Amino acid sequence: MEPDLSRLGSSLSLTEEEESGLNFPSGLWHADPTSKGFFLVGRLLTSKSFHPEALHTTLKTAFNPVRGMDFKLLDGERFLLKFFHELDRNRVLERCPWAFDKNLVVLAPVEAEDEPTQINLDWCQFHIHIHGLPLGKMTPEIAAFIGNRLGKFKEVELDRNGEVWGSSVRIRVALDVTKPLKRALKIHTALGDDL
């Protein structure tokens, strides 16, 4: 539908008054962006229809925001979440991924200058465990290399001394949800060995 509107808009002949546009005063245009709240845009990865009120109630219960949360359906697949404190919004993002009725909920932050319907919702962050690495190879650099091979590496879980060690390495990676999920990734060392 949007391409049709842009094509229609480009074919319009504007009058001189319409062409002059609308100039906002700087004080009005640069209002405090946090005065309206802290926002996330999301979509539910499903081909089935869903009940928006059930989604709202379930997410509000799961997120348990201290200062509250509002919900607004934007179109058939996107919704907007408004939090009244930044910590509530950040906690929801840090604990991704979320699910509703066994379907993935993809969330992304909305900043003051963003148009919620234009934000890319093809990526979702997941925690991934890397097993089988030798203890001496459990480094943030190797974790980042593996994470970037899977998707977009975000962070590695470090202990209180800033080190990576244990039975596995836990990383956070953004994965493209439009592609099939990789079940495993074989690691080949520089010497040609498989881990």
Secondary structure as GFF3:
##gff-version 3
##sequence-region A 1 195
A	DSSP	alpha_helix	2	10	.	.	.	ID=ss1
A	DSSP	alpha_helix	16	20	.	.	.	ID=ss2
A	DSSP	alpha_helix	26	29	.	.	.	ID=ss3
A	DSSP	three_ten_helix	33	36	.	.	.	ID=ss4
A	DSSP	beta_strand	38	44	.	.	.	ID=ss5
A	DSSP	alpha_helix	52	63	.	.	.	ID=ss6
A	DSSP	beta_strand	69	73	.	.	.	ID=ss7
A	DSSP	beta_strand	78	83	.	.	.	ID=ss8
A	DSSP	alpha_helix	86	94	.	.	.	ID=ss9
A	DSSP	beta_strand	98	100	.	.	.	ID=ss10
A	DSSP	beta_strand	103	110	.	.	.	ID=ss11
A	DSSP	three_ten_helix	116	118	.	.	.	ID=ss12
A	DSSP	beta_strand	123	131	.	.	.	ID=ss13
A	DSSP	three_ten_helix	135	137	.	.	.	ID=ss14
A	DSSP	alpha_helix	140	150	.	.	.	ID=ss15
A	DSSP	beta_strand	152	156	.	.	.	ID=ss16
A	DSSP	beta_strand	168	176	.	.	.	ID=ss17
###
